[in-house]
Amino acid sequence: MAFTPLHDRVLVRRTESEEKTAGGLIIPDSAKEKPAEGQVVSVGEGARKDSGELIAPAVKAGDNVLFGKWSGTEITVDGEELLIMKESDIMGILS
C-alpha cells in the first residue's frame, strides 16, 4: 500500500536512537526517549493561501529533519511505524 500525504502534511521515518551514552553505558529500551529527528518519506502538494495559490513545501523526500518531541501522529504503513505531521511541526532540515 502506498501512502501520499495531503496538503501540507509530511510523512517521516524516525531515525534510530543511540544504544549507548558517551561514557559507554548501555541504555535499556525502557529508558530510551523517542528521537526527535527523522527522514522525510513523502510530502503533500503544499498548503494553500486564502486566494487559492499553492505554497510549495520547504522539505522534500530524503531530507533529514528535526521536529518537536510530541509532534505528529504515529501510523503504520506496510508494517513500518511512521509519523505524519504538518510541515509547520518541522523545526529544521539537518545537513
Phi, psi and omega in degrees: 000127176267148181230125177240121178293152177259156174054236184258031179265154184228137176261125187233139173257121179297145173275155181288140179276163181292144179271340182231155174279173178299331180277356177099003179284138178277132181266121178290154181304325182292339182258354182285142173264149177291134182293148180256031174221155182193185181245134180290126179268311177206161186227144175287179183288342179119170180278169177237140174286169177301331180283352180097354180291138182280133175257113183294143178292151180273345180250159178223165179303135180099344178292140172267124188234160176246132182224168181296151183304323183253018183284149171080172178238129180284132176227162177243123178236121181053039178079002180252133179278123181231169176244139170243130183212163174286150180301328181292344176284345180277128183274331180180170178257129178271135180247000000 
